[in-house]
Amino acid sequence: MTMKESERGDGGPGNGRPDTGADERPAEPAGLRGLAALLRPRVSRGQLAGGVLCLLLGFAVVAQVESTGRDTTFATARQDELVGILSDLGQRSERLRGDLRELEETRAELERDAEGETALEEARERAATYGLLAGTVPAEGPGIEMVVGDPGGGVKAINLLDALEELRDAGAEVVQVNNVRAGVDTYFLDGPGGILADGEPLTAPYRFLAIGDPHTMTTALNIPGGLVKTLQGAGASVLINPRAKVTVGAIRSP
């Protein structure tokens, strides 16, 4: 058999032709295969990472736009809206300034009232002090009662004046002798009928009421060689009673 007859064989195996079994798919044309290869998506890792970054950037831009949108309300408002807003703000500001002025006036009034009340209280205290010094108002407080008996008539005006001065030096604020309120200009005189205090006659026993510290005055009167010893040397008896409350009711004419 020649080569040509072999090439015209029945096409079985080994005859040089491809196997065309029943499961063989028909071959696609070369042009379609090239087009499909061009249309098939080709995604690399770098492209995927770039896409994710773009997505995140988009979310950030949207969030920023929403945030700035709230801050640009006035920028996007119309002119008449801005005029209304400014007018409302001006009215509110004026009302607040008015409230502030009222509060400041109220504070000033309260301060004036407080200062006036303080000044009035100080004036009352000064008046009370002057009244006590002048002897024009009654007084009450702790002190002593000193009774000087003079059975022999040996007590003189100078002795009573010394008693008043000793009490004052010991801190007596108010002194009454019998029914006479002692003042800054009180004087004692020896008269034909006895001792006079500011022109008023005094009769024994001589009773001193003094408001002040009881202990200090008692100690001062009883010092060795002091008033008590002097009065006793003149034949008088001296009795001193400290008291928690002494009432001086005698007053002097203004």
C-alpha positions, 0 to 999 in steps of 0.5 A: 500500500502506498502512502496515498492509500494510507492517508485515505484510510477509514480514520481510525486510531493511528490514521492521523485524524483527531478523535471525534467521540460523542463527548467532544464539544464543538470548538469555538471560533478563535475570534469569540475566544479573544473577545471573551478574554477581553471582557473577562474582569481582571482584578489584582490585589492593588486594584482591590485595595485601591477600591476599598480606600476609595470607598472609605474616602467616600464615606468620610466625604459624606460625613464631612458634608453632613457636619459642615451642612449644619454649620453653614445654615446661616451661609445658605439662608436667604437675606430676609431670613438673616434679617429676621434672625439678626432682629430677633438676636437684637431684641433678645440682647436688648431684653438681657441688657434691660434685665442686667440694668434692673439687677444692678439697680436692685443691687445698688438699692440693697447696698444703700439700704444695708449701708443706711441700716448700718449707719442707723445702727451705729447712730443708735449705738453712739446715741446710747453711749452718749446718753449713758455718759450724759446720764440722760437714759436709764442703764442696767447691767452687772455691777456693785452696790456700795453702801457707806454708813456714817453714824458719826457724820465724819464722811465729807464731800471729798470722800464721796468724790474720791469714791466716784473717781475710784469707781470710774478708774475701775471701769464703772460706766454708770454711777448713781449716788442715792437719787442722783445720777452722776455725770461727767461734771458731777460735783460734791459740796459740804453744805450746812445741812450735809453733803450736796451732789450737783446741788441735791442734798444727800443723806446717809447712808450713801448708796452707790450703784455702779455698772461695770465689772464687779470683780474689778471694782471690788478689788480696786475699792479694797486695795490696801490704803484705798477708799475703803480704808480711808472711809473706815478711818473717817468712822464710816462703815462700808459694805460692797455687794457684787451683783449680776444685775444693777439697775440705774433708774435716775437720769439727768436733765438734758 
